[in-house]
Amino acid sequence: MRADIEDRCLEIGKYICDTKKTIRATAKIWGISKSTCHKDLVDRLPKIDPCLAKKVKEILDYHKAQRHILGGRATAEKWKMKKQV
């Protein structure tokens, strides 16, 4: 694997651990696609730094568990706004 890709994986992993941001938000900040960000964190990072990868996986699993709740809130807010108009 190229050194620049390894460095990016490590930096993104550390960023996720520090900020607890989602893949979508992280990809936007780093200027890469969500797919690339996900591949870096899920496929490449465990080969580079398994300990960091485990911490990142816990954060990503938490976000995945919260996804349906946040989506429900967004839908409720959308309908609430439509009723007020």
Secondary structure by P-SEA (a helix, b strand, c coil): ccaaaaaaaaaaaaaaaaccccaaaaaaaacccaaaaaaacccccccccaaaaaaaaaaaaaaaaaaaaaaaaaaaaaaaaaaac
